[in-house]
């Protein structure tokens, strides 16, 4: 079998049965991981840490959504319910129950996971636009619950929640908070990468491409889709719970339907079905919101123009187009 590794090379020895494309993809992902994490480690020296923490939380949220849509083919219009509900529970647990930040984040993640199980059992029986509309309806129910529930604070939300001390020892201030968020993002991102490239992920891609064929091969597709939905909900909750601790508040903004639309934009702009695309898309969107907010009411117009330009210029998303260009370049050699 042909490989692009030289005889006796480390890659060939480690993967004697791997194809040339598989080895190239593995090297691409390895180099991408190293570059991404190296940039994020030194980024606080040149970029405002609070901006980076917000972008990392949304990047994890977008990666979780991409697991469901990009690799499972399931379009959810209600993912904000996991982000927002986890944020409320995390902020309430830290402020009212006095939990340490890691326990508060776990409480929010567990709530989002449970919500993902319930909503997944309801929605996963439908496909296409029906699935999307059911998730939107469920998300609206969660939104109005958060609006009316006494512990959420209504339209004011939960304010001035404490960050506390990590493991009861390390105060989460400044760079300590940033690197905590960085570690949470890195673990979530690595987990998603492993899931995508596991046998489970391969079956999920097969269901996305041709569910009828996957059924004919004997796979219980509903179980795979439900598992992907729950994992996506849990990781979205992890992002929302972490965000609530970082900004010391939880509000209706994160559970509103517009947040579900924003995560779709992050994924599409970065590159649907790519590993690094949602991260790039999240940083682009957060940067736009930060630097274009000075335009006031014209912000939405400028944002719309930029998104239209991105869709026209990068049909596969920013990372998707970059990967396509690299493939064309390799084939010309």
C-alpha positions in Angstrom: 0.0 0.0 0.0 1.4 3.4 -1.0 2.2 6.0 1.7 3.8 9.3 1.6 6.1 8.4 4.4 9.7 7.5 3.7 10.8 3.9 4.3 11.6 3.4 8.0 10.0 6.7 9.0 8.2 7.1 12.3 4.8 7.7 10.6 5.1 4.6 8.5 6.2 2.5 11.5 3.4 3.8 13.6 0.7 3.4 10.9 1.9 0.6 8.6 -1.7 0.1 7.2 -2.6 3.8 6.9 -3.3 5.3 3.5 -1.5 8.3 2.2 -4.5 10.6 2.8 -5.0 9.3 6.4 -1.3 10.0 7.2 -1.6 13.5 5.7 -4.8 14.2 7.7 -3.2 12.9 10.9 -0.2 15.2 10.3 -2.4 18.1 9.4 -4.4 17.7 12.6 -1.3 17.2 14.7 0.3 20.4 13.3 -3.0 22.2 13.7 -3.3 21.3 17.3 0.3 22.4 18.1 -0.2 25.7 16.3 -3.6 26.4 17.9 -2.6 25.6 21.4 0.8 27.5 21.0 -1.1 30.6 19.9 -3.6 30.3 22.8 -0.9 29.8 25.4 0.9 33.1 24.5 -2.2 35.0 23.3 -2.9 36.8 26.7 0.4 38.6 26.3 -1.0 40.5 23.3 -4.8 40.2 23.4 -7.2 41.2 26.2 -7.8 37.9 28.2 -11.5 38.6 28.7 -12.0 38.6 24.9 -10.1 35.4 24.6 -12.1 33.7 27.3 -15.4 34.7 25.7 -14.1 33.5 22.3 -13.0 30.1 23.8 -16.3 29.5 25.5 -18.1 30.2 22.2 -15.5 28.1 20.3 -16.3 25.1 22.5 -20.1 25.8 22.0 -19.6 25.9 18.2 -17.5 22.7 18.2 -20.2 20.9 20.1 -22.8 22.1 17.6 -20.6 21.1 14.7 -20.4 17.6 16.2 -24.2 17.3 15.7 -24.6 19.2 12.4 -21.3 18.8 10.6 -20.7 15.1 11.4 -24.2 13.9 12.3 -26.2 15.9 9.8 -28.7 17.1 12.4 -29.6 20.8 12.3 -30.7 22.0 15.7 -32.3 25.5 16.1 -32.4 25.1 19.9 -28.9 24.7 21.1 -29.1 27.9 23.1 -31.2 26.1 25.7 -28.2 24.0 26.7 -25.8 26.9 26.8 -28.2 29.2 28.7 -29.6 26.7 31.1 -26.2 25.4 32.1 -25.1 29.0 32.7 -28.1 29.7 35.0 -27.5 26.6 37.1 -23.7 27.2 37.3 -24.2 30.8 38.4 -26.9 30.0 40.9 -24.8 27.1 42.3 -21.8 29.3 42.8 -23.7 32.3 44.2 -26.4 30.7 46.3 -25.1 27.3 47.2 -21.5 28.4 47.5 -20.1 25.7 45.4 -16.5 25.9 44.2 -16.2 26.9 40.5 -15.4 23.4 39.2 -18.4 21.9 41.1 -20.6 24.7 39.8 -19.5 24.0 36.2 -20.1 20.3 36.7 -23.6 21.1 38.0 -24.4 23.2 34.9 -23.0 20.6 32.6 -25.0 17.8 34.3 -28.2 19.9 33.9 -27.5 20.4 30.2 -26.8 16.7 29.8 -30.1 15.8 31.4 -31.9 18.4 29.3 -30.2 16.9 26.2 -31.5 13.4 27.1 -35.1 14.6 27.5 -35.1 16.9 24.4 -33.2 14.3 22.4 -35.7 11.5 23.1 -38.5 13.9 21.9 -36.8 15.4 18.8 -34.6 12.5 17.5 -37.6 10.6 16.1 -38.0 13.3 13.4 -35.7 14.3 10.6 -34.8 17.4 8.6 -36.9 20.6 9.1 -39.2 18.7 11.6 -36.2 18.0 13.8 -35.1 21.6 13.6 -38.5 23.0 14.5 -39.0 20.6 17.4 -35.6 21.7 18.9 -36.6 25.4 18.4 -40.0 24.8 20.1 -38.2 23.1 23.1 -35.7 25.9 23.3 -38.5 28.5 23.4 -40.1 26.5 26.3 -36.8 26.6 28.2 -36.5 30.4 27.4 -39.9 31.2 28.9 -39.1 28.9 31.9 -36.0 30.9 32.5 -38.0 34.1 32.2 -40.5 33.0 34.8 -38.6 30.8 37.2 -37.8 32.6 40.5 -34.2 31.4 40.8 -33.2 32.9 37.4 -33.9 36.6 38.3 -36.2 37.1 35.3 -35.1 39.8 32.9 -32.3 40.8 35.3 -30.7 37.4 35.3 -28.2 36.3 37.9 -25.6 39.0 38.6 -22.3 39.3 40.5 -21.8 35.6 40.9 -18.5 34.7 42.5 -15.7 33.1 40.6 -14.4 31.5 43.8 -11.2 29.4 44.2 -10.3 26.5 42.0 -10.3 23.3 44.1 -10.7 25.7 47.1 -7.1 26.9 46.7 -6.4 29.0 43.6 -8.3 32.3 43.2 -9.7 32.6 39.7 -8.5 36.0 38.8 -6.7 37.3 35.7 -4.4 34.7 34.0 -5.5 31.9 36.4 -9.1 32.3 35.1 -7.9 32.4 31.5 -5.8 29.2 31.7 -8.6 27.4 33.5 -10.9 28.2 30.5 -8.1 27.2 28.1 -7.7 23.8 29.8 -11.5 23.3 29.7 -11.6 24.2 26.0 -8.6 22.0 25.2 -10.2 19.0 26.9 -13.5 19.5 25.2 -11.9 20.0 21.9 -9.7 17.0 22.2 -12.8 14.9 23.2 -14.7 16.0 20.2 -11.7 15.2 17.9 -11.5 11.7 19.4 -15.2 11.1 19.0 -15.1 12.2 15.3 -12.2 9.8 14.5 -13.5 6.9 16.6 -15.6 4.0 15.1 -18.7 5.8 16.6 -17.7 8.9 14.6 -17.3 6.9 11.4 -20.8 5.5 11.8 -22.2 8.9 12.5 -20.7 10.2 9.3 -22.2 7.3 7.4 -25.6 8.2 8.9 -25.1 11.8 7.8 -24.2 10.8 4.2 -26.8 8.0 3.7 -29.0 7.0 6.7 -30.9 4.4 4.7 -27.7 2.6 3.8 -26.5 2.7 7.4 -29.8 1.1 8.4 -29.4 -1.6 5.8 -26.0 -2.4 7.3 -27.7 -3.1 10.6 -26.9 0.1 12.6 -29.5 1.4 15.0 -29.3 4.9 13.7 -31.6 6.5 16.2 -29.3 5.4 19.0 -26.3 6.9 17.4 -28.0 10.2 16.7 -29.3 10.3 20.3 -25.9 9.7 21.7 -24.4 12.5 19.4 -27.2 14.8 20.5 -26.6 14.2 24.2 -22.8 14.6 23.8 -23.4 17.9 21.9 -25.8 19.1 24.6 -23.3 18.2 27.4 -20.4 20.0 25.7 -22.6 23.0 25.0 -23.6 23.0 28.7 -19.9 22.9 29.6 -19.3 26.0 27.5 -22.3 27.8 29.0 -21.4 26.9 32.6 -17.8 28.1 32.1 -19.0 31.3 30.5 -21.2 32.1 33.5 -18.3 31.7 35.9 -16.0 33.8 33.7 -18.4 36.7 33.4 -20.0 36.2 36.8 -23.5 36.4 35.4 -26.2 34.5 33.6 -28.9 36.2 31.5 -31.6 35.5 29.0 -29.3 36.4 26.1 -27.6 33.0 26.2 -30.9 31.1 26.2 -32.6 33.2 23.5 -33.2 31.8 20.0 -30.8 34.3 18.5 -28.0 32.5 20.2 -29.0 29.3 18.4 -28.7 31.3 15.2 -25.3 32.7 16.1 -23.8 29.3 16.7 -25.0 28.2 13.2 -23.2 31.3 11.8 -20.0 30.5 13.7 -20.0 27.0 12.3 -20.8 28.0 8.7 -18.3 30.8 8.6 -15.5 28.7 10.0 -16.3 25.6 8.0 -19.0 23.1 8.5 -17.8 19.5 9.1 -14.2 20.6 9.7 -12.3 20.1 13.0 -10.9 23.6 13.4 -13.6 25.6 11.5 -15.9 26.3 14.4 -13.0 27.7 16.5 -12.1 30.1 13.7 -15.8 31.0 13.2 -16.3 31.7 16.9 -13.2 34.0 17.1 -14.4 35.8 13.9 -17.9 36.4 15.3 -16.7 37.5 18.8 -14.2 39.8 17.2 -16.9 41.4 15.0 -19.2 41.9 18.0 -16.3 43.5 20.0 -14.9 45.8 17.3 -18.1 46.6 15.3 -20.2 47.5 18.3 -19.2 51.1 18.0 -21.3 51.3 14.9 -24.4 51.3 17.1 -27.6 50.4 15.1 -25.5 49.9 12.0 -23.8 47.0 13.6 -26.3 44.4 12.3 -26.0 45.9 8.8 -22.2 45.6 8.8 -22.4 42.1 10.2 -24.8 41.0 7.5 -22.6 42.4 4.8 -19.6 40.6 6.2 -21.5 37.3 6.5 -22.8 37.6 2.9 -19.2 38.3 1.7 -17.9 35.3 3.6 -20.6 33.0 2.2 -19.8 34.2 -1.3 -16.0 34.1 -1.0 -15.7 31.0 1.2 -18.5 28.6 0.2 -16.9 25.8 2.4 -16.1 28.2 5.2 -12.7 29.7 6.0 -11.1 26.5 7.1 -12.9 24.4 4.5 -11.6 26.6 1.7 -8.1 26.4 3.2 -8.2 22.6 3.3 -9.5 22.5 -0.3 -6.7 24.7 -1.4 -4.1 22.5 0.3 -5.6 19.4 -1.3 -5.4 21.0 -4.7 -1.8 22.1 -4.1 -0.8 18.5 -3.1 -2.4 17.0 -6.2 -0.5 19.4 -8.5 2.8 18.1 -7.1 
